[in-house]
Amino acid sequence: MTKILRIDSSARDSGSISRLVGDHLEARLVAALPDPRIARRDLASAPLPHISNLTITGYYTPADRMTAELYNATALSDELIHELRSAEILILTAPMYNFSIPSALKAWIDQIVRIGHTFSYDGASFSGLLTGKRAYVVCAYGASGYAAGGPFGAANFVDPYLRFLLNFLGIEDVAFVAIEATTAGEEMLAANVAAAKLTIDSLLEVV
Ligand SMILES: Cc1cc2nc3c(=O)[nH]c(=O)nc-3n(C[C@H](O)[C@H](O)[C@H](O)COP(=O)(O)O)c2cc1C
């Protein structure tokens, strides 16, 4: 059995390019892997709450001093971390919103990045605790030029951020698929989606 966790974050439930290309990736993975099991989080149709004062207090309270109120405030984080830990493969789809990721995805990140659970700190350095996983990240950009070294590379706080964050958590095996110019017209969009699907097909030849 191969456990896959898919996280979608576009606010669009129709016409979303990140979801469309994510569907292609998921279909190819399902075809390539033995007995795949997929868990899903749609952060747009089922938004997660932002962390609160109590959540943060719970994150930093030692287990022997946790109260019922703090357990309650960190229960969702526990559940989301359990879901992520259980997965061998993570599929993340994300549009660029205002040069960064959607706030819905940031809300998930704030629930799963947690000291002692997904990373540790020994007083000198950090270690990611989610080792042994592979991640596929599909990013959709309305404009183009966001690749490293491109004219708008410095304005891209989507895939550099997600790469850093996943590495920080110990997920080092990360493949990115970018679809740029999604708002540039039908012809270019079709060509860029087709190119992204081909990239996925060649990535999955070696699964
Ligand atoms: C609120 C909002 C902010 C956006 N900001 C940017 C941006 O900063 N740069 C960009 O290139 N495209 C931007 N776009 C365009 C989206 O990145 C593009 O439409 C992408 O395809 C959205 O992903 P989706 O197709 O999966 O919904 C923005 C779109 C929205 C709705």
The ligand as an SDF file (V2000), in Angstrom:
LIG
                    3D

 31 33  0  0  0  0  0  0  0  0999 V2000
   -6.1920   36.8760   -5.4650 C   0  0  0  0  0  0  0  0  0  0  0  0
   -5.3020   36.5570   -6.6320 C   0  0  0  0  0  0  0  0  0  0  0  0
   -4.0050   37.0250   -6.6360 C   0  0  0  0  0  0  0  0  0  0  0  0
   -3.1600   36.7220   -7.7000 C   0  0  0  0  0  0  0  0  0  0  0  0
   -1.8790   37.1590   -7.6850 N   0  0  0  0  0  0  0  0  0  0  0  0
   -1.0430   36.8440   -8.7100 C   0  0  0  0  0  0  0  0  0  0  0  0
    0.3280   37.2710   -8.6940 C   0  0  0  0  0  0  0  0  0  0  0  0
    0.7990   37.9030   -7.7590 O   0  0  0  0  0  0  0  0  0  0  0  0
    1.1010   36.9320   -9.7450 N   0  0  0  0  0  0  0  0  0  0  0  0
    0.6350   36.1860  -10.8070 C   0  0  0  0  0  0  0  0  0  0  0  0
    1.3910   35.9040  -11.7230 O   0  0  0  0  0  0  0  0  0  0  0  0
   -0.6490   35.7540  -10.8240 N   0  0  0  0  0  0  0  0  0  0  0  0
   -1.4800   36.0650   -9.8060 C   0  0  0  0  0  0  0  0  0  0  0  0
   -2.7790   35.6210   -9.8060 N   0  0  0  0  0  0  0  0  0  0  0  0
   -3.2190   34.7240  -10.9130 C   0  0  0  0  0  0  0  0  0  0  0  0
   -3.1700   33.2720  -10.4630 C   0  0  0  0  0  0  0  0  0  0  0  0
   -1.8880   32.9050   -9.9960 O   0  0  0  0  0  0  0  0  0  0  0  0
   -3.5550   32.3660  -11.6140 C   0  0  0  0  0  0  0  0  0  0  0  0
   -4.8580   32.7080  -12.0600 O   0  0  0  0  0  0  0  0  0  0  0  0
   -3.5040   30.8940  -11.2530 C   0  0  0  0  0  0  0  0  0  0  0  0
   -3.8080   30.1230  -12.3920 O   0  0  0  0  0  0  0  0  0  0  0  0
   -4.4810   30.5880  -10.1080 C   0  0  0  0  0  0  0  0  0  0  0  0
   -4.4440   29.2100   -9.7940 O   0  0  0  0  0  0  0  0  0  0  0  0
   -5.6740   28.2620  -10.1900 P   0  0  0  0  0  0  0  0  0  0  0  0
   -5.7940   28.3370  -11.6980 O   0  0  0  0  0  0  0  0  0  0  0  0
   -5.2940   26.9280   -9.6940 O   0  0  0  0  0  0  0  0  0  0  0  0
   -6.9130   28.8130   -9.5200 O   0  0  0  0  0  0  0  0  0  0  0  0
   -3.6450   35.9330   -8.7750 C   0  0  0  0  0  0  0  0  0  0  0  0
   -4.9600   35.4520   -8.7400 C   0  0  0  0  0  0  0  0  0  0  0  0
   -5.7770   35.7680   -7.6900 C   0  0  0  0  0  0  0  0  0  0  0  0
   -7.1950   35.2400   -7.6810 C   0  0  0  0  0  0  0  0  0  0  0  0
  1  2  1  0
  2  3  1  0
  2 30  2  0
  3  4  2  0
  4  5  1  0
  4 28  1  0
  5  6  2  0
  6  7  1  0
  6 13  1  0
  7  8  2  0
  7  9  1  0
  9 10  1  0
 10 11  2  0
 10 12  1  0
 12 13  2  0
 13 14  1  0
 14 15  1  0
 14 28  1  0
 15 16  1  0
 16 17  1  0
 16 18  1  0
 18 19  1  0
 18 20  1  0
 20 21  1  0
 20 22  1  0
 22 23  1  0
 23 24  1  0
 24 25  2  0
 24 26  1  0
 24 27  1  0
 28 29  2  0
 29 30  1  0
 30 31  1  0
M  END
$$$$
